[in-house]
Amino acid sequence: MDRLSLRLEFEELLIDEAWLLDTDQLEAWLELFANELRYWAPVRANLGRDAEHLHQPHLLAHFDDDRMTLGLRVARLRTGMAHAEEPPSRIRHCVSNVKILDDSTADRVHVASNVMIFRGREGRDEHLFVAQRRDWWRREATGWRCSERFVLVDHDVIENITVFF
């Protein structure tokens, strides 16, 4: 598959993923992830250019989930006991700047994208989250599955992350 076709395929996949999140189809969204998933966002420091080393082990993270803990987060939302999400927030994901990165292969694709997420709560609280995502997707018999999502949040401080990136 040529690079343009692959980028278009992933643009569609990431837009479909955003649709699942925005329409509260979280269980279907979880199916996009591989069993060995790492879904994480390190806390950033305000450092000079090229001084931020975000892939070193044991960094403080806003979240660092595997497939099981991500599933538990979804299950908790379904209990009605996640008080920060009762009633549920209004969520909207906007995905852009999808790029297939150079270290991709035919069966393992490294994809970068930007995401903006609006979260509105009960007419008074509104938040906008902005981030870059770096995903590793693997082709399986049932389709593409994400094995790692690295979220590089552009904010210094984040309150109450109950949204999914």
Phi and psi in radians as a Rosetta constraint file:
Dihedral C 1 N 2 CA 2 C 2 CIRCULARHARMONIC -1.321 0.35
Dihedral N 2 CA 2 C 2 N 3 CIRCULARHARMONIC 2.840 0.35
Dihedral C 2 N 3 CA 3 C 3 CIRCULARHARMONIC -1.057 0.35
Dihedral N 3 CA 3 C 3 N 4 CIRCULARHARMONIC -0.701 0.35
Dihedral C 3 N 4 CA 4 C 4 CIRCULARHARMONIC -1.135 0.35
Dihedral N 4 CA 4 C 4 N 5 CIRCULARHARMONIC -0.787 0.35
Dihedral C 4 N 5 CA 5 C 5 CIRCULARHARMONIC -1.080 0.35
Dihedral N 5 CA 5 C 5 N 6 CIRCULARHARMONIC -0.697 0.35
Dihedral C 5 N 6 CA 6 C 6 CIRCULARHARMONIC -1.143 0.35
Dihedral N 6 CA 6 C 6 N 7 CIRCULARHARMONIC -0.740 0.35
Dihedral C 6 N 7 CA 7 C 7 CIRCULARHARMONIC -1.092 0.35
Dihedral N 7 CA 7 C 7 N 8 CIRCULARHARMONIC -0.757 0.35
Dihedral C 7 N 8 CA 8 C 8 CIRCULARHARMONIC -1.103 0.35
Dihedral N 8 CA 8 C 8 N 9 CIRCULARHARMONIC -0.672 0.35
Dihedral C 8 N 9 CA 9 C 9 CIRCULARHARMONIC -1.083 0.35
Dihedral N 9 CA 9 C 9 N 10 CIRCULARHARMONIC -0.742 0.35
Dihedral C 9 N 10 CA 10 C 10 CIRCULARHARMONIC -1.323 0.35
Dihedral N 10 CA 10 C 10 N 11 CIRCULARHARMONIC -0.537 0.35
Dihedral C 10 N 11 CA 11 C 11 CIRCULARHARMONIC -1.030 0.35
Dihedral N 11 CA 11 C 11 N 12 CIRCULARHARMONIC -0.811 0.35
Dihedral C 11 N 12 CA 12 C 12 CIRCULARHARMONIC -1.121 0.35
Dihedral N 12 CA 12 C 12 N 13 CIRCULARHARMONIC -0.752 0.35
Dihedral C 12 N 13 CA 13 C 13 CIRCULARHARMONIC -1.063 0.35
Dihedral N 13 CA 13 C 13 N 14 CIRCULARHARMONIC -0.771 0.35
Dihedral C 13 N 14 CA 14 C 14 CIRCULARHARMONIC -1.246 0.35
Dihedral N 14 CA 14 C 14 N 15 CIRCULARHARMONIC -0.564 0.35
Dihedral C 14 N 15 CA 15 C 15 CIRCULARHARMONIC -1.195 0.35
Dihedral N 15 CA 15 C 15 N 16 CIRCULARHARMONIC -0.722 0.35
Dihedral C 15 N 16 CA 16 C 16 CIRCULARHARMONIC -1.079 0.35
Dihedral N 16 CA 16 C 16 N 17 CIRCULARHARMONIC -0.692 0.35
Dihedral C 16 N 17 CA 17 C 17 CIRCULARHARMONIC -1.073 0.35
Dihedral N 17 CA 17 C 17 N 18 CIRCULARHARMONIC -0.795 0.35
Dihedral C 17 N 18 CA 18 C 18 CIRCULARHARMONIC -1.048 0.35
Dihedral N 18 CA 18 C 18 N 19 CIRCULARHARMONIC -0.688 0.35
Dihedral C 18 N 19 CA 19 C 19 CIRCULARHARMONIC -1.067 0.35
Dihedral N 19 CA 19 C 19 N 20 CIRCULARHARMONIC -0.763 0.35
Dihedral C 19 N 20 CA 20 C 20 CIRCULARHARMONIC -1.039 0.35
Dihedral N 20 CA 20 C 20 N 21 CIRCULARHARMONIC -0.767 0.35
Dihedral C 20 N 21 CA 21 C 21 CIRCULARHARMONIC -1.147 0.35
Dihedral N 21 CA 21 C 21 N 22 CIRCULARHARMONIC -0.773 0.35
Dihedral C 21 N 22 CA 22 C 22 CIRCULARHARMONIC -1.227 0.35
Dihedral N 22 CA 22 C 22 N 23 CIRCULARHARMONIC -0.410 0.35
Dihedral C 22 N 23 CA 23 C 23 CIRCULARHARMONIC -1.813 0.35
Dihedral N 23 CA 23 C 23 N 24 CIRCULARHARMONIC 0.292 0.35
Dihedral C 23 N 24 CA 24 C 24 CIRCULARHARMONIC 1.064 0.35
Dihedral N 24 CA 24 C 24 N 25 CIRCULARHARMONIC 0.605 0.35
Dihedral C 24 N 25 CA 25 C 25 CIRCULARHARMONIC -1.727 0.35
Dihedral N 25 CA 25 C 25 N 26 CIRCULARHARMONIC 1.061 0.35
Dihedral C 25 N 26 CA 26 C 26 CIRCULARHARMONIC -1.192 0.35
Dihedral N 26 CA 26 C 26 N 27 CIRCULARHARMONIC -0.603 0.35
Dihedral C 26 N 27 CA 27 C 27 CIRCULARHARMONIC -1.154 0.35
Dihedral N 27 CA 27 C 27 N 28 CIRCULARHARMONIC -0.687 0.35
Dihedral C 27 N 28 CA 28 C 28 CIRCULARHARMONIC -1.177 0.35
Dihedral N 28 CA 28 C 28 N 29 CIRCULARHARMONIC -0.645 0.35
Dihedral C 28 N 29 CA 29 C 29 CIRCULARHARMONIC -1.063 0.35
Dihedral N 29 CA 29 C 29 N 30 CIRCULARHARMONIC -0.736 0.35
Dihedral C 29 N 30 CA 30 C 30 CIRCULARHARMONIC -1.031 0.35
Dihedral N 30 CA 30 C 30 N 31 CIRCULARHARMONIC -0.520 0.35
Dihedral C 30 N 31 CA 31 C 31 CIRCULARHARMONIC -1.151 0.35
Dihedral N 31 CA 31 C 31 N 32 CIRCULARHARMONIC -0.256 0.35
Dihedral C 31 N 32 CA 32 C 32 CIRCULARHARMONIC -1.318 0.35
Dihedral N 32 CA 32 C 32 N 33 CIRCULARHARMONIC -0.183 0.35
Dihedral C 32 N 33 CA 33 C 33 CIRCULARHARMONIC -1.827 0.35
Dihedral N 33 CA 33 C 33 N 34 CIRCULARHARMONIC 2.471 0.35
Dihedral C 33 N 34 CA 34 C 34 CIRCULARHARMONIC -1.302 0.35
Dihedral N 34 CA 34 C 34 N 35 CIRCULARHARMONIC 2.800 0.35
Dihedral C 34 N 35 CA 35 C 35 CIRCULARHARMONIC -1.089 0.35
Dihedral N 35 CA 35 C 35 N 36 CIRCULARHARMONIC -0.546 0.35
Dihedral C 35 N 36 CA 36 C 36 CIRCULARHARMONIC -1.622 0.35
Dihedral N 36 CA 36 C 36 N 37 CIRCULARHARMONIC 0.431 0.35
Dihedral C 36 N 37 CA 37 C 37 CIRCULARHARMONIC -0.960 0.35
Dihedral N 37 CA 37 C 37 N 38 CIRCULARHARMONIC 2.459 0.35
Dihedral C 37 N 38 CA 38 C 38 CIRCULARHARMONIC -2.148 0.35
Dihedral N 38 CA 38 C 38 N 39 CIRCULARHARMONIC 2.144 0.35
Dihedral C 38 N 39 CA 39 C 39 CIRCULARHARMONIC -2.196 0.35
Dihedral N 39 CA 39 C 39 N 40 CIRCULARHARMONIC 1.825 0.35
Dihedral C 39 N 40 CA 40 C 40 CIRCULARHARMONIC -2.598 0.35
Dihedral N 40 CA 40 C 40 N 41 CIRCULARHARMONIC 2.748 0.35
Dihedral C 40 N 41 CA 41 C 41 CIRCULARHARMONIC -2.470 0.35
Dihedral N 41 CA 41 C 41 N 42 CIRCULARHARMONIC 1.872 0.35
Dihedral C 41 N 42 CA 42 C 42 CIRCULARHARMONIC -1.244 0.35
Dihedral N 42 CA 42 C 42 N 43 CIRCULARHARMONIC 2.627 0.35
Dihedral C 42 N 43 CA 43 C 43 CIRCULARHARMONIC -1.301 0.35
Dihedral N 43 CA 43 C 43 N 44 CIRCULARHARMONIC 2.340 0.35
Dihedral C 43 N 44 CA 44 C 44 CIRCULARHARMONIC -1.695 0.35
Dihedral N 44 CA 44 C 44 N 45 CIRCULARHARMONIC 2.678 0.35
Dihedral C 44 N 45 CA 45 C 45 CIRCULARHARMONIC -1.974 0.35
Dihedral N 45 CA 45 C 45 N 46 CIRCULARHARMONIC 2.657 0.35
Dihedral C 45 N 46 CA 46 C 46 CIRCULARHARMONIC -1.492 0.35
Dihedral N 46 CA 46 C 46 N 47 CIRCULARHARMONIC 1.618 0.35
Dihedral C 46 N 47 CA 47 C 47 CIRCULARHARMONIC -2.104 0.35
Dihedral N 47 CA 47 C 47 N 48 CIRCULARHARMONIC 2.924 0.35
Dihedral C 47 N 48 CA 48 C 48 CIRCULARHARMONIC -1.179 0.35
Dihedral N 48 CA 48 C 48 N 49 CIRCULARHARMONIC 2.906 0.35
Dihedral C 48 N 49 CA 49 C 49 CIRCULARHARMONIC -0.941 0.35
Dihedral N 49 CA 49 C 49 N 50 CIRCULARHARMONIC 2.351 0.35
Dihedral C 49 N 50 CA 50 C 50 CIRCULARHARMONIC 1.138 0.35
Dihedral N 50 CA 50 C 50 N 51 CIRCULARHARMONIC 0.208 0.35
Dihedral C 50 N 51 CA 51 C 51 CIRCULARHARMONIC -1.709 0.35
Dihedral N 51 CA 51 C 51 N 52 CIRCULARHARMONIC -0.175 0.35
Dihedral C 51 N 52 CA 52 C 52 CIRCULARHARMONIC -1.575 0.35
Dihedral N 52 CA 52 C 52 N 53 CIRCULARHARMONIC 2.027 0.35
Dihedral C 52 N 53 CA 53 C 53 CIRCULARHARMONIC -1.931 0.35
Dihedral N 53 CA 53 C 53 N 54 CIRCULARHARMONIC 1.567 0.35
Dihedral C 53 N 54 CA 54 C 54 CIRCULARHARMONIC -1.503 0.35
Dihedral N 54 CA 54 C 54 N 55 CIRCULARHARMONIC -0.147 0.35
Dihedral C 54 N 55 CA 55 C 55 CIRCULARHARMONIC -1.808 0.35
Dihedral N 55 CA 55 C 55 N 56 CIRCULARHARMONIC 0.198 0.35
Dihedral C 55 N 56 CA 56 C 56 CIRCULARHARMONIC -1.305 0.35
Dihedral N 56 CA 56 C 56 N 57 CIRCULARHARMONIC 2.626 0.35
Dihedral C 56 N 57 CA 57 C 57 CIRCULARHARMONIC -1.197 0.35
Dihedral N 57 CA 57 C 57 N 58 CIRCULARHARMONIC 2.676 0.35
Dihedral C 57 N 58 CA 58 C 58 CIRCULARHARMONIC 1.172 0.35
Dihedral N 58 CA 58 C 58 N 59 CIRCULARHARMONIC 0.528 0.35
Dihedral C 58 N 59 CA 59 C 59 CIRCULARHARMONIC -1.292 0.35
Dihedral N 59 CA 59 C 59 N 60 CIRCULARHARMONIC 2.566 0.35
Dihedral C 59 N 60 CA 60 C 60 CIRCULARHARMONIC -1.095 0.35
Dihedral N 60 CA 60 C 60 N 61 CIRCULARHARMONIC 2.405 0.35
Dihedral C 60 N 61 CA 61 C 61 CIRCULARHARMONIC -2.272 0.35
Dihedral N 61 CA 61 C 61 N 62 CIRCULARHARMONIC 2.578 0.35
Dihedral C 61 N 62 CA 62 C 62 CIRCULARHARMONIC -1.150 0.35
Dihedral N 62 CA 62 C 62 N 63 CIRCULARHARMONIC -0.700 0.35
Dihedral C 62 N 63 CA 63 C 63 CIRCULARHARMONIC -2.711 0.35
Dihedral N 63 CA 63 C 63 N 64 CIRCULARHARMONIC 2.623 0.35
Dihedral C 63 N 64 CA 64 C 64 CIRCULARHARMONIC -2.595 0.35
Dihedral N 64 CA 64 C 64 N 65 CIRCULARHARMONIC 1.543 0.35
Dihedral C 64 N 65 CA 65 C 65 CIRCULARHARMONIC -1.887 0.35
Dihedral N 65 CA 65 C 65 N 66 CIRCULARHARMONIC 2.696 0.35
Dihedral C 65 N 66 CA 66 C 66 CIRCULARHARMONIC -1.885 0.35
Dihedral N 66 CA 66 C 66 N 67 CIRCULARHARMONIC -3.068 0.35
Dihedral C 66 N 67 CA 67 C 67 CIRCULARHARMONIC -1.062 0.35
Dihedral N 67 CA 67 C 67 N 68 CIRCULARHARMONIC -0.689 0.35
Dihedral C 67 N 68 CA 68 C 68 CIRCULARHARMONIC -1.183 0.35
Dihedral N 68 CA 68 C 68 N 69 CIRCULARHARMONIC -0.839 0.35
Dihedral C 68 N 69 CA 69 C 69 CIRCULARHARMONIC -1.216 0.35
Dihedral N 69 CA 69 C 69 N 70 CIRCULARHARMONIC -0.539 0.35
Dihedral C 69 N 70 CA 70 C 70 CIRCULARHARMONIC -1.136 0.35
Dihedral N 70 CA 70 C 70 N 71 CIRCULARHARMONIC -0.712 0.35
Dihedral C 70 N 71 CA 71 C 71 CIRCULARHARMONIC -1.111 0.35
Dihedral N 71 CA 71 C 71 N 72 CIRCULARHARMONIC -0.642 0.35
Dihedral C 71 N 72 CA 72 C 72 CIRCULARHARMONIC -1.164 0.35
Dihedral N 72 CA 72 C 72 N 73 CIRCULARHARMONIC -0.640 0.35
Dihedral C 72 N 73 CA 73 C 73 CIRCULARHARMONIC -1.086 0.35
Dihedral N 73 CA 73 C 73 N 74 CIRCULARHARMONIC -0.736 0.35
Dihedral C 73 N 74 CA 74 C 74 CIRCULARHARMONIC -1.147 0.35
Dihedral N 74 CA 74 C 74 N 75 CIRCULARHARMONIC -0.803 0.35
Dihedral C 74 N 75 CA 75 C 75 CIRCULARHARMONIC -1.048 0.35
Dihedral N 75 CA 75 C 75 N 76 CIRCULARHARMONIC -0.686 0.35
Dihedral C 75 N 76 CA 76 C 76 CIRCULARHARMONIC -1.084 0.35
Dihedral N 76 CA 76 C 76 N 77 CIRCULARHARMONIC -0.691 0.35
Dihedral C 76 N 77 CA 77 C 77 CIRCULARHARMONIC -1.077 0.35
Dihedral N 77 CA 77 C 77 N 78 CIRCULARHARMONIC -0.550 0.35
Dihedral C 77 N 78 CA 78 C 78 CIRCULARHARMONIC -1.360 0.35
Dihedral N 78 CA 78 C 78 N 79 CIRCULARHARMONIC -0.233 0.35
Dihedral C 78 N 79 CA 79 C 79 CIRCULARHARMONIC -1.330 0.35
Dihedral N 79 CA 79 C 79 N 80 CIRCULARHARMONIC -0.360 0.35
Dihedral C 79 N 80 CA 80 C 80 CIRCULARHARMONIC 1.433 0.35
Dihedral N 80 CA 80 C 80 N 81 CIRCULARHARMONIC 0.009 0.35
Dihedral C 80 N 81 CA 81 C 81 CIRCULARHARMONIC -1.780 0.35
Dihedral N 81 CA 81 C 81 N 82 CIRCULARHARMONIC 0.051 0.35
Dihedral C 81 N 82 CA 82 C 82 CIRCULARHARMONIC -1.531 0.35
Dihedral N 82 CA 82 C 82 N 83 CIRCULARHARMONIC 1.505 0.35
Dihedral C 82 N 83 CA 83 C 83 CIRCULARHARMONIC -1.056 0.35
Dihedral N 83 CA 83 C 83 N 84 CIRCULARHARMONIC -0.491 0.35
Dihedral C 83 N 84 CA 84 C 84 CIRCULARHARMONIC -1.190 0.35
Dihedral N 84 CA 84 C 84 N 85 CIRCULARHARMONIC -0.238 0.35
Dihedral C 84 N 85 CA 85 C 85 CIRCULARHARMONIC -2.142 0.35
Dihedral N 85 CA 85 C 85 N 86 CIRCULARHARMONIC 0.484 0.35
Dihedral C 85 N 86 CA 86 C 86 CIRCULARHARMONIC -2.151 0.35
Dihedral N 86 CA 86 C 86 N 87 CIRCULARHARMONIC 2.007 0.35
Dihedral C 86 N 87 CA 87 C 87 CIRCULARHARMONIC -1.171 0.35
Dihedral N 87 CA 87 C 87 N 88 CIRCULARHARMONIC 2.854 0.35
Dihedral C 87 N 88 CA 88 C 88 CIRCULARHARMONIC -1.058 0.35
Dihedral N 88 CA 88 C 88 N 89 CIRCULARHARMONIC 2.540 0.35
Dihedral C 88 N 89 CA 89 C 89 CIRCULARHARMONIC -1.184 0.35
Dihedral N 89 CA 89 C 89 N 90 CIRCULARHARMONIC 2.753 0.35
Dihedral C 89 N 90 CA 90 C 90 CIRCULARHARMONIC -1.547 0.35
Dihedral N 90 CA 90 C 90 N 91 CIRCULARHARMONIC 2.155 0.35
Dihedral C 90 N 91 CA 91 C 91 CIRCULARHARMONIC -2.140 0.35
Dihedral N 91 CA 91 C 91 N 92 CIRCULARHARMONIC 2.426 0.35
Dihedral C 91 N 92 CA 92 C 92 CIRCULARHARMONIC -2.474 0.35
Dihedral N 92 CA 92 C 92 N 93 CIRCULARHARMONIC 2.165 0.35
Dihedral C 92 N 93 CA 93 C 93 CIRCULARHARMONIC -1.794 0.35
Dihedral N 93 CA 93 C 93 N 94 CIRCULARHARMONIC 2.322 0.35
Dihedral C 93 N 94 CA 94 C 94 CIRCULARHARMONIC -2.091 0.35
Dihedral N 94 CA 94 C 94 N 95 CIRCULARHARMONIC 2.139 0.35
Dihedral C 94 N 95 CA 95 C 95 CIRCULARHARMONIC -1.954 0.35
Dihedral N 95 CA 95 C 95 N 96 CIRCULARHARMONIC 2.369 0.35
Dihedral C 95 N 96 CA 96 C 96 CIRCULARHARMONIC -2.607 0.35
Dihedral N 96 CA 96 C 96 N 97 CIRCULARHARMONIC 3.113 0.35
Dihedral C 96 N 97 CA 97 C 97 CIRCULARHARMONIC 0.900 0.35
Dihedral N 97 CA 97 C 97 N 98 CIRCULARHARMONIC 0.789 0.35
Dihedral C 97 N 98 CA 98 C 98 CIRCULARHARMONIC -1.225 0.35
Dihedral N 98 CA 98 C 98 N 99 CIRCULARHARMONIC 2.246 0.35
Dihedral C 98 N 99 CA 99 C 99 CIRCULARHARMONIC -2.416 0.35
Dihedral N 99 CA 99 C 99 N 100 CIRCULARHARMONIC 2.285 0.35
Dihedral C 99 N 100 CA 100 C 100 CIRCULARHARMONIC -1.481 0.35
Dihedral N 100 CA 100 C 100 N 101 CIRCULARHARMONIC 2.132 0.35
Dihedral C 100 N 101 CA 101 C 101 CIRCULARHARMONIC -1.475 0.35
Dihedral N 101 CA 101 C 101 N 102 CIRCULARHARMONIC 2.763 0.35
Dihedral C 101 N 102 CA 102 C 102 CIRCULARHARMONIC -1.154 0.35
Dihedral N 102 CA 102 C 102 N 103 CIRCULARHARMONIC -0.382 0.35
Dihedral C 102 N 103 CA 103 C 103 CIRCULARHARMONIC -1.528 0.35
Dihedral N 103 CA 103 C 103 N 104 CIRCULARHARMONIC 0.310 0.35
Dihedral C 103 N 104 CA 104 C 104 CIRCULARHARMONIC -1.345 0.35
Dihedral N 104 CA 104 C 104 N 105 CIRCULARHARMONIC 2.696 0.35
Dihedral C 104 N 105 CA 105 C 105 CIRCULARHARMONIC -2.220 0.35
Dihedral N 105 CA 105 C 105 N 106 CIRCULARHARMONIC -3.112 0.35
Dihedral C 105 N 106 CA 106 C 106 CIRCULARHARMONIC -1.113 0.35
Dihedral N 106 CA 106 C 106 N 107 CIRCULARHARMONIC -0.603 0.35
Dihedral C 106 N 107 CA 107 C 107 CIRCULARHARMONIC -1.914 0.35
Dihedral N 107 CA 107 C 107 N 108 CIRCULARHARMONIC -0.050 0.35
Dihedral C 107 N 108 CA 108 C 108 CIRCULARHARMONIC -2.455 0.35
Dihedral N 108 CA 108 C 108 N 109 CIRCULARHARMONIC 1.987 0.35
Dihedral C 108 N 109 CA 109 C 109 CIRCULARHARMONIC -2.056 0.35
Dihedral N 109 CA 109 C 109 N 110 CIRCULARHARMONIC 2.295 0.35
Dihedral C 109 N 110 CA 110 C 110 CIRCULARHARMONIC -1.752 0.35
Dihedral N 110 CA 110 C 110 N 111 CIRCULARHARMONIC 2.035 0.35
Dihedral C 110 N 111 CA 111 C 111 CIRCULARHARMONIC -2.139 0.35
Dihedral N 111 CA 111 C 111 N 112 CIRCULARHARMONIC 2.279 0.35
Dihedral C 111 N 112 CA 112 C 112 CIRCULARHARMONIC -1.844 0.35
Dihedral N 112 CA 112 C 112 N 113 CIRCULARHARMONIC 2.536 0.35
Dihedral C 112 N 113 CA 113 C 113 CIRCULARHARMONIC -2.697 0.35
Dihedral N 113 CA 113 C 113 N 114 CIRCULARHARMONIC 2.763 0.35
Dihedral C 113 N 114 CA 114 C 114 CIRCULARHARMONIC -1.813 0.35
Dihedral N 114 CA 114 C 114 N 115 CIRCULARHARMONIC 2.601 0.35
Dihedral C 114 N 115 CA 115 C 115 CIRCULARHARMONIC -2.429 0.35
Dihedral N 115 CA 115 C 115 N 116 CIRCULARHARMONIC 2.419 0.35
Dihedral C 115 N 116 CA 116 C 116 CIRCULARHARMONIC -2.126 0.35
Dihedral N 116 CA 116 C 116 N 117 CIRCULARHARMONIC 2.305 0.35
Dihedral C 116 N 117 CA 117 C 117 CIRCULARHARMONIC -2.194 0.35
Dihedral N 117 CA 117 C 117 N 118 CIRCULARHARMONIC 2.155 0.35
Dihedral C 117 N 118 CA 118 C 118 CIRCULARHARMONIC -1.677 0.35
Dihedral N 118 CA 118 C 118 N 119 CIRCULARHARMONIC 2.340 0.35
Dihedral C 118 N 119 CA 119 C 119 CIRCULARHARMONIC -2.281 0.35
Dihedral N 119 CA 119 C 119 N 120 CIRCULARHARMONIC 2.084 0.35
Dihedral C 119 N 120 CA 120 C 120 CIRCULARHARMONIC -2.034 0.35
Dihedral N 120 CA 120 C 120 N 121 CIRCULARHARMONIC 2.391 0.35
Dihedral C 120 N 121 CA 121 C 121 CIRCULARHARMONIC -2.182 0.35
Dihedral N 121 CA 121 C 121 N 122 CIRCULARHARMONIC 2.070 0.35
Dihedral C 121 N 122 CA 122 C 122 CIRCULARHARMONIC 0.805 0.35
Dihedral N 122 CA 122 C 122 N 123 CIRCULARHARMONIC 0.635 0.35
Dihedral C 122 N 123 CA 123 C 123 CIRCULARHARMONIC 1.233 0.35
Dihedral N 123 CA 123 C 123 N 124 CIRCULARHARMONIC 0.103 0.35
Dihedral C 123 N 124 CA 124 C 124 CIRCULARHARMONIC -2.233 0.35
Dihedral N 124 CA 124 C 124 N 125 CIRCULARHARMONIC -0.642 0.35
Dihedral C 124 N 125 CA 125 C 125 CIRCULARHARMONIC -1.800 0.35
Dihedral N 125 CA 125 C 125 N 126 CIRCULARHARMONIC 2.194 0.35
Dihedral C 125 N 126 CA 126 C 126 CIRCULARHARMONIC -2.280 0.35
Dihedral N 126 CA 126 C 126 N 127 CIRCULARHARMONIC 2.366 0.35
Dihedral C 126 N 127 CA 127 C 127 CIRCULARHARMONIC -2.301 0.35
Dihedral N 127 CA 127 C 127 N 128 CIRCULARHARMONIC 2.551 0.35
Dihedral C 127 N 128 CA 128 C 128 CIRCULARHARMONIC -2.171 0.35
Dihedral N 128 CA 128 C 128 N 129 CIRCULARHARMONIC 2.117 0.35
Dihedral C 128 N 129 CA 129 C 129 CIRCULARHARMONIC -1.843 0.35
Dihedral N 129 CA 129 C 129 N 130 CIRCULARHARMONIC 2.337 0.35
Dihedral C 129 N 130 CA 130 C 130 CIRCULARHARMONIC -2.196 0.35
Dihedral N 130 CA 130 C 130 N 131 CIRCULARHARMONIC 2.311 0.35
Dihedral C 130 N 131 CA 131 C 131 CIRCULARHARMONIC -2.739 0.35
Dihedral N 131 CA 131 C 131 N 132 CIRCULARHARMONIC 2.816 0.35
Dihedral C 131 N 132 CA 132 C 132 CIRCULARHARMONIC -1.852 0.35
Dihedral N 132 CA 132 C 132 N 133 CIRCULARHARMONIC 2.449 0.35
Dihedral C 132 N 133 CA 133 C 133 CIRCULARHARMONIC -1.989 0.35
Dihedral N 133 CA 133 C 133 N 134 CIRCULARHARMONIC 2.503 0.35
Dihedral C 133 N 134 CA 134 C 134 CIRCULARHARMONIC -2.165 0.35
Dihedral N 134 CA 134 C 134 N 135 CIRCULARHARMONIC 1.949 0.35
Dihedral C 134 N 135 CA 135 C 135 CIRCULARHARMONIC -1.949 0.35
Dihedral N 135 CA 135 C 135 N 136 CIRCULARHARMONIC 2.548 0.35
Dihedral C 135 N 136 CA 136 C 136 CIRCULARHARMONIC -1.912 0.35
Dihedral N 136 CA 136 C 136 N 137 CIRCULARHARMONIC 2.075 0.35
Dihedral C 136 N 137 CA 137 C 137 CIRCULARHARMONIC -1.960 0.35
Dihedral N 137 CA 137 C 137 N 138 CIRCULARHARMONIC 2.425 0.35
Dihedral C 137 N 138 CA 138 C 138 CIRCULARHARMONIC -2.096 0.35
Dihedral N 138 CA 138 C 138 N 139 CIRCULARHARMONIC 2.357 0.35
Dihedral C 138 N 139 CA 139 C 139 CIRCULARHARMONIC -1.368 0.35
Dihedral N 139 CA 139 C 139 N 140 CIRCULARHARMONIC 2.196 0.35
Dihedral C 139 N 140 CA 140 C 140 CIRCULARHARMONIC -2.118 0.35
Dihedral N 140 CA 140 C 140 N 141 CIRCULARHARMONIC 3.012 0.35
Dihedral C 140 N 141 CA 141 C 141 CIRCULARHARMONIC -1.036 0.35
Dihedral N 141 CA 141 C 141 N 142 CIRCULARHARMONIC -0.549 0.35
Dihedral C 141 N 142 CA 142 C 142 CIRCULARHARMONIC -1.604 0.35
Dihedral N 142 CA 142 C 142 N 143 CIRCULARHARMONIC 0.002 0.35
Dihedral C 142 N 143 CA 143 C 143 CIRCULARHARMONIC 2.219 0.35
Dihedral N 143 CA 143 C 143 N 144 CIRCULARHARMONIC -2.944 0.35
Dihedral C 143 N 144 CA 144 C 144 CIRCULARHARMONIC -1.346 0.35
Dihedral N 144 CA 144 C 144 N 145 CIRCULARHARMONIC 2.421 0.35
Dihedral C 144 N 145 CA 145 C 145 CIRCULARHARMONIC -2.276 0.35
Dihedral N 145 CA 145 C 145 N 146 CIRCULARHARMONIC 2.345 0.35
Dihedral C 145 N 146 CA 146 C 146 CIRCULARHARMONIC -1.466 0.35
Dihedral N 146 CA 146 C 146 N 147 CIRCULARHARMONIC 2.180 0.35
Dihedral C 146 N 147 CA 147 C 147 CIRCULARHARMONIC -1.771 0.35
Dihedral N 147 CA 147 C 147 N 148 CIRCULARHARMONIC -0.294 0.35
Dihedral C 147 N 148 CA 148 C 148 CIRCULARHARMONIC -2.665 0.35
Dihedral N 148 CA 148 C 148 N 149 CIRCULARHARMONIC 2.338 0.35
Dihedral C 148 N 149 CA 149 C 149 CIRCULARHARMONIC -2.187 0.35
Dihedral N 149 CA 149 C 149 N 150 CIRCULARHARMONIC 2.026 0.35
Dihedral C 149 N 150 CA 150 C 150 CIRCULARHARMONIC -1.819 0.35
Dihedral N 150 CA 150 C 150 N 151 CIRCULARHARMONIC 2.086 0.35
Dihedral C 150 N 151 CA 151 C 151 CIRCULARHARMONIC -1.925 0.35
Dihedral N 151 CA 151 C 151 N 152 CIRCULARHARMONIC 2.094 0.35
Dihedral C 151 N 152 CA 152 C 152 CIRCULARHARMONIC -1.837 0.35
Dihedral N 152 CA 152 C 152 N 153 CIRCULARHARMONIC 1.634 0.35
Dihedral C 152 N 153 CA 153 C 153 CIRCULARHARMONIC -1.328 0.35
Dihedral N 153 CA 153 C 153 N 154 CIRCULARHARMONIC 2.393 0.35
Dihedral C 153 N 154 CA 154 C 154 CIRCULARHARMONIC -1.516 0.35
Dihedral N 154 CA 154 C 154 N 155 CIRCULARHARMONIC -0.061 0.35
Dihedral C 154 N 155 CA 155 C 155 CIRCULARHARMONIC -1.574 0.35
Dihedral N 155 CA 155 C 155 N 156 CIRCULARHARMONIC 2.597 0.35
Dihedral C 155 N 156 CA 156 C 156 CIRCULARHARMONIC -1.343 0.35
Dihedral N 156 CA 156 C 156 N 157 CIRCULARHARMONIC -0.723 0.35
Dihedral C 156 N 157 CA 157 C 157 CIRCULARHARMONIC -2.193 0.35
Dihedral N 157 CA 157 C 157 N 158 CIRCULARHARMONIC 2.372 0.35
Dihedral C 157 N 158 CA 158 C 158 CIRCULARHARMONIC -2.219 0.35
Dihedral N 158 CA 158 C 158 N 159 CIRCULARHARMONIC 2.224 0.35
Dihedral C 158 N 159 CA 159 C 159 CIRCULARHARMONIC -1.742 0.35
Dihedral N 159 CA 159 C 159 N 160 CIRCULARHARMONIC 2.348 0.35
Dihedral C 159 N 160 CA 160 C 160 CIRCULARHARMONIC 0.826 0.35
Dihedral N 160 CA 160 C 160 N 161 CIRCULARHARMONIC 1.265 0.35
Dihedral C 160 N 161 CA 161 C 161 CIRCULARHARMONIC -1.386 0.35
Dihedral N 161 CA 161 C 161 N 162 CIRCULARHARMONIC 1.742 0.35
Dihedral C 161 N 162 CA 162 C 162 CIRCULARHARMONIC -1.997 0.35
Dihedral N 162 CA 162 C 162 N 163 CIRCULARHARMONIC 0.089 0.35
Dihedral C 162 N 163 CA 163 C 163 CIRCULARHARMONIC -1.647 0.35
Dihedral N 163 CA 163 C 163 N 164 CIRCULARHARMONIC 2.774 0.35
Dihedral C 163 N 164 CA 164 C 164 CIRCULARHARMONIC -1.841 0.35
Dihedral N 164 CA 164 C 164 N 165 CIRCULARHARMONIC 2.411 0.35
